[in-house]
Amino acid sequence: MKPVLKLFGREYCGLCLTMRDQLQPLAEQHGFAVEWIDIDDNDALEALYGELVPVLTNEDGVEICHYHLDVQALDDWRAKIR
């Protein structure tokens, strides 16, 4: 089963869409999936993440990075799951 990262963001957020686009080829190349979660659909997530979006977390909700894709942090996560 592929590991799944969660990307919290907003459809109208340029940074969010950029991170989503950057993650797609990396997910295909490295064998993980990315679940897109629009925080505007959930009051609790809006309160939690608010202006931090985009926020990329692992399956356990531990933040990998926010605002911009941190490739080193993503590589560190990948190394831990091997």
C-alpha positions in Angstrom: 0.0 0.0 0.0 1.3 3.4 -0.9 1.9 6.0 1.8 -0.4 8.9 1.6 0.5 12.5 2.3 -2.2 15.1 3.0 -2.1 18.5 1.4 -4.3 21.0 3.1 -5.1 24.1 1.1 -7.6 26.2 -0.8 -8.7 26.0 -4.4 -8.1 29.8 -4.9 -4.6 29.8 -3.3 -1.8 30.1 -5.8 0.8 28.6 -3.4 -1.5 25.7 -2.7 -2.0 24.9 -6.4 1.7 25.3 -7.0 2.6 22.8 -4.3 -0.1 20.4 -5.5 1.4 20.6 -9.0 5.0 20.1 -7.7 4.0 17.0 -5.7 2.2 15.2 -8.5 5.4 14.1 -10.5 7.3 13.4 -7.2 4.4 11.2 -6.0 4.4 9.2 -9.2 8.2 8.9 -9.2 8.6 7.9 -5.6 5.4 5.8 -5.1 3.4 7.8 -2.6 -0.1 9.4 -3.0 -1.2 12.9 -2.2 -4.7 13.5 -0.8 -5.9 17.1 -1.4 -8.0 18.5 1.4 -9.7 21.9 0.9 -9.8 23.5 4.3 -12.7 25.8 3.3 -15.0 22.8 3.5 -14.2 22.2 7.2 -14.4 24.8 10.0 -12.0 22.8 12.3 -9.3 22.6 9.6 -9.9 26.3 8.8 -9.3 27.1 12.4 -6.2 24.8 12.6 -4.4 25.8 9.4 -5.9 29.2 8.5 -3.2 31.3 6.9 -0.5 28.5 7.0 -1.8 26.9 3.8 -0.6 25.0 1.9 0.4 22.5 4.6 1.8 19.1 3.8 1.5 16.4 6.4 2.3 12.7 6.7 -0.4 10.1 7.4 -0.2 10.8 11.1 -0.8 14.6 10.7 2.9 15.5 11.4 3.8 18.6 9.3 6.4 18.1 6.6 6.3 21.7 5.3 4.0 24.7 4.7 3.8 27.6 2.3 6.4 26.1 -0.1 7.5 22.6 -0.9 10.5 21.7 1.1 12.1 19.0 -1.0 14.7 18.2 1.7 11.9 17.7 4.3 10.1 15.5 1.9 13.2 13.5 1.3 13.7 13.1 5.0 10.2 11.8 5.3 10.8 9.3 2.5 14.0 8.1 4.2 12.1 7.4 7.4 9.4 5.3 5.7 11.9 3.0 3.8 
